[in-house]
Amino acid sequence: MKSQTGSHEWIYVHINPNQDYVMSNGIELKEFYSALSGHLHHLLLLKHQYENASFNMHTHLEYVRADEIVDVIKDNVSSYGDFCWIDFDDEAGLDEMSGQEIAELLYIGHMKSHLRVPFYKKLNNRFVYLSTEDGLMNRTYYREWGDFFTMLGGVIPSKWSTLRSGKGLRKWKKEKALPAIPKEVVMTISHLMREGVMISLKNAVSAKGKVEVPVWVVGDWDNMDDLEEDFASRVKREPASWLVYDLKSKEWTGLL
């Protein structure tokens, strides 16, 4: 697997709405947290290398308190290798987990998959975050799909701004950051995401008062090296869709 040299250049997304998860490349924990921190309480760590976690006697698992999550974000998460967690509301609920439920959590952390869709009333969790070298290949479960579309709508313009500022061009330094894409606009291409898409910031175009971000349907992939090679040929074809920001009206639209 290659390093994240292209982590700001494109985002791969393949959603599985029937089992409530998304496979992605190019979305890192810090970006996920930036968009959805308001929905996160504590993190139960299923697989990790974070050194300052607390210990729960009932589950024999470590966890991070809500006010300490920022410390995890600042750590070099991608160096952990596997990093898997599930959020929870309070430790009282955690202490009520049954042996079967704890076994399911251990399976999730070990296999990066589920025995049953992993949302637990005792935890009141909204997410399950399973990554291999964070940002390279993530499987993330969403109890509310609106959270995913909101998160993606924030990540796309953020990566655009990062990519442009990295080019060192004076005009981009003066350009204001693009606003988040409303989740309703992102949802216009959700049917394409079910097939697997590449959202390419590298191939985005800024001209005539608009920023146009192309979206290609690329299919289901679990090896990003192979996907990069395949995408090199696909990029010559017409995109399946565009996410377009009008600088005058200051509005995002999805064009199919």
Secondary structure, 3 states (H helix, E strand, C coil): CCCCCCCCCEEEEEEECCCCEEEEECCCHHHHHHHHHHHCCEEEEEECCCCCCEEECCCCEEEECHHHHHHHHHCCHHHHCEEEEEEECCHHHHCCCCHHHHHHHHHHHHHCCCCCCCCCCCCCCCEEEEEECCCCEEEEEECCHHHHHHHHHHHHHHHHHHHHHHCCCHHHHHCCCCCCCCHHHHHHHHHHHCCCEEEECCCCEEECCEEEEEEEECCCCCCHHHHHHHHHHHCCCCCCEEEEEECCCCEEEEEC
